[in-house]
Amino acid sequence: MFKFLRPKKKTNYQLLFWTAYLSIVVALTAKILELSSTLTLEIITKYPELAEYSTMVRLYVIFS
């Protein structure tokens, strides 16, 4: 009835490929988030008048 729910035979190559793909995606996402938060805080420390326009910065100041 639901052919897409049947288990499919996976090869070691496919498992290795998806493991590498997911690990790279997670690592890159974490690095991008780290850099963007660091750069945002540097910009706000240089130009504090921008803080009133950013909801993220207001929440950071309130909860830290």
Secondary structure, 3 states (H helix, E strand, C coil): CCHHHCCCCCCHHHHHHHHHHHHHHHHHHHHHHHHHHHHHHHHHHHCHHHHHHCHHHHHHHHHC
